[in-house]
Every structure is written in structure tokens, then in C-alpha cells.
Amino acid sequence: MTDTAAPSAASPAPSALRLPAVDKVLLSADMLALRERHGLDACTQAVRESLAQMRADAQERLRSGEPDAGAPGITEVVQAAGLRLAQRFAPRLRTVFNLTGTVLHTNLGRALLPQEAVDAVVAAMTAPANLEYDLEDGGRGDRDDLIESLVCELTGAEACTVVNNNAAAVLLTLATLAAGREVIVSRGELVEIGGAFRIPDMMTRAGATLVEVGTTNRTHARDYEGAVGEHTGLLMKVHCSNYAITGFTKAVSDAEVASIAHAHGLQMVVDLGSGTLVDLREWGLPYEVTVRETIESGADIVTFSGDKLLGGPQAGLIVGRKDLIARIKKHPLKRALRVSKLTLAALEPTLRLYLHPEKLAERLTTLRLFTRPQADMQARAQALQPLVQQALGSRYVVETAEMNSQIGSGALPVENLPSWGLRLHPADGRQAGRQLTRLEAGLRSLPRPVIGRLHDDALWLDLRCLEAADEPAFTEQLPLLHIA
Ligand SMILES: *Cc1c(COP(=O)(O)O)cnc(C)c1O
């Protein structure tokens, strides 16, 4: 602005572009709290970005012929920077309300840990622990020892090792016992689990060759028999976790496959997927084969997840014959797939809850949710209906409704758990699809997002997973609901 000869400086800059300098903003009293909280670097960046945005906006307004309304002051810049910082430092991993009706929802983090597990994780995170340290002789320990005897007691297996998840358990088992050899699997069991776990791919990665036997709907003992040859390494059974083959079907029992394997001096491995430790019928739930039954039927190795029916942290448990587990533990991949102390800290108390079955449905969160009384959920639906209706206004209708929950995570895919909740739909049927999408988005943008399920031209909020302790947090944020 000193060179009067420059054509661009013929007139002074519009006042809308005379924004405060970065330093001025940073040194202002208004900025102190933000600097204390987020540090100088982050604040400088946020102020620069805010000023750049304000300048671009002002230029745009001037270009479109709006009158020059002057530049924002320091306070406004600080406010804009504060918003940017709040967004930048907001946690990306947030707690949500899972009202989808799927209790073990893989995308929402599967099993919720019992309090005993939470406490143990906090302790292990904040103090040193005997993760691989033998407190009796002061020597080096093995992290699997922390849970092995407990798992063996609960499953009847001889030995156990734990890895990152069940996918890792399958990979490690195959890599140890079947690399360079053939693995015989029924065509009806070549399962894909959401997000790229496919049995044929796991085989390849483990260096084994898949030999498919039978057909999609029917596999006979003679199919397994006929496929056994000099290159066979294993016979494998895979739980059809997320689908069911019905109609004209035939599968060979675990016991039969095990006896065919053993008659040829081979091993039988079962990927059980969910893997329940207890007979769920005792709690009025559908039958699912237990890990113990699978071991008793003759399986040499069984793998299953820690965060499905078991109700613990993400983990893959490998249980079975002692000699085979010893080989699996020595495989170099074991080191790459091992679990952290946090996983073991959470797993141990979760497993211990199973030693007291009378209290299991009260203490193990997943089982408590599976067995929640319908009358309880119905009463909560009736209590919440007017509150949700009020928050949504007259554009939407909120009704209490009976609905069906699912266990989820590929456990018992065709079984439903009768449940209660709220059914939300637009009062005016025109553009119902778009109105529902907006409703869903509104609920998702709450401080603690509410995730429901779209079905039959309505948004269903299944209340099974909204326990009494969480209800105040749910209702308190309802007045903030904004639907575009
Ligand atoms: C879920 C499942 C897996 C994968 O388990 P993760 O713990 O998710 O890795 C593998 N096999 C079967 C049969 C499953 O159901």
C-alpha cells in the first residue's frame, strides 16, 4: 500500500479484507484458553486456516457485488479457530447407541465387556503386570499361561493359545499343521465372513491347498473318504456362521469327520466361529454347538472368537491337543499374531464369570442383552415413545412396536430374539425414503449417535441394547435432535 504507482493499489483494500494479523489473534487474551488447551502450533494453524477462510469468503462476497460490511474482529477469528480446534481434537472413535437390534454388531465393535474385564484392563494399562513373568520362580513366563487352565477347564481341551482374532487363529493353525499339504473341506462350508475372511483365501495364505468335497447342499462321509490321499494334511470343518443351508441337505457330523481323519492318521480342525462355552438353551436361547461338545466329538483343534458369543475382547482362541498347540505356539507367525496384555487382562475375568453359571446372565453383558425380558423392553418402549415423539415433532410418527433382534456376528443367523422398540416413520408418505434418510442422519449427528435399522419404510429403534444405565444419556440429548 506504499507504492501508489501500482495499479492494484489505486484504491485502498476493501475493509472486508482488512483482517487481523495472525500474531495479533494469537496474542489476544481471548486466545489464552485455547493455547493452554491445544498448544501454540495447533492454534497457529487453526488461526491461519480461519483467516484464509474468512478472506476467501469476503472476496467471494465482494465479487458477487455484496456491500463491503467490514472485516471480522479478533473475537470472531478466535471463535472460528476454536471451532476448528474442537473438530480437530474431537475423538474419532466415539460411543454410539446400538439400536440396530443386532447385539454383536461387528461394525459397532461386537461384544461389550463386563465390568470385571473393564477394571482389569484399566489396571493392566496403568501399572506393570506379570504378562510374561512367573511370580513363583521369578523367571520368564508365557502369556498364554494366564488363561490356559481356565480355558481348558471350560472347554475340556488339553491346551490353549490366544491370538489377535479368530481369522488369525485359523491362519496360524493352517500354517502350522497344513502348509504344503491338502486340506479337505465341504463345499457347503466355504464361508465368507464380512470384511474379507474367506476360507479359500486363508488356505492359500497359509500355504495349504484347499480340496473341496461334496456339493453346496450335500456332503457325505464317502466324499471325505474319497478325497484323502498321500498329500492330505488335515480335514477341516467350518461353522456356517452367517448362513444356513436348508431343504435337501446332508452334512457329516464332527464325530464322523474326526473318525475318518483319525483312521488315516490325520487331524481334524474345526473353525467354530462364534464358539459358545455354554449351552445357550439353558437361558431359553437357540441351540448352538459348544466348544466342549466339539472337542468331545473328536476335533483335534478348535478355533473361535473372543468377542462373539463368548462376550469378551477381540481375540482368537485355539484349543485342543497339547502336542498340536505346542507346535502352533512355536510357529513364527504366532509372534506376529499374539495378543496384547489388554486383551489378556479383559479375557481372564470374562472367562472366570463362566465358573459361576447361575450369575452369568446377570454379569456377562452379551448374555444379559440376549436374555433381556420382553416385558422390560416393552415397558421402556412405552416410556420412551412420548419423549422421542416430542423430539421429532409432527413430521414423524413414533410408535411402540414388537420387533426381532439378532445375535449377530454370524452367530445363529436365522434365529431371532423377540424384542421391543420404537418404529419411526414420516407422517406424510410423500418422499418417505428421503425423509427417512434425513431422520437417520439426524439421529447419527447427535453427540452420542443413535444407530437404528431401516426396514419396511420405517426406522426401527430396537431397545434391547439400551440398558437402564444408558437411558438418561439417550433421553437427555433428544432435545438436540435436528432433522434437515
Ligand atoms: C467370525 C468368524 C471368523 C472370523 O473371526 P474373527 O474373530 O472376526 O477374526 C472365522 N470363521 C468363522 C466361521 C466365523 O464365524
The ligand as an SDF file (V2000), in Angstrom:
LIG
                    3D

 15 15  0  0  0  0  0  0  0  0999 V2000
  -16.3750  -64.7840   12.7420 C   0  0  0  0  0  0  0  0  0  0  0  0
  -15.7500  -65.9370   12.0920 C   0  0  0  0  0  0  0  0  0  0  0  0
  -14.3980  -65.8970   11.7250 C   0  0  0  0  0  0  0  0  0  0  0  0
  -13.5720  -64.6720   11.9280 C   0  0  0  0  0  0  0  0  0  0  0  0
  -13.4310  -64.4080   13.2800 O   0  0  0  0  0  0  0  0  0  0  0  0
  -12.8010  -63.0010   13.7630 P   0  0  0  0  0  0  0  0  0  0  0  0
  -12.7100  -63.1530   15.2440 O   0  0  0  0  0  0  0  0  0  0  0  0
  -13.7700  -61.9630   13.3090 O   0  0  0  0  0  0  0  0  0  0  0  0
  -11.5000  -62.8690   13.1060 O   0  0  0  0  0  0  0  0  0  0  0  0
  -13.8570  -67.0020   11.1440 C   0  0  0  0  0  0  0  0  0  0  0  0
  -14.5840  -68.1050   10.9190 N   0  0  0  0  0  0  0  0  0  0  0  0
  -15.8940  -68.1880   11.2540 C   0  0  0  0  0  0  0  0  0  0  0  0
  -16.6360  -69.4440   10.9550 C   0  0  0  0  0  0  0  0  0  0  0  0
  -16.5160  -67.0950   11.8520 C   0  0  0  0  0  0  0  0  0  0  0  0
  -17.7960  -67.1590   12.1970 O   0  0  0  0  0  0  0  0  0  0  0  0
  1  2  1  0
  2  3  1  0
  2 14  2  0
  3  4  1  0
  3 10  2  0
  4  5  1  0
  5  6  1  0
  6  7  2  0
  6  8  1  0
  6  9  1  0
 10 11  1  0
 11 12  2  0
 12 13  1  0
 12 14  1  0
 14 15  1  0
M  END
$$$$
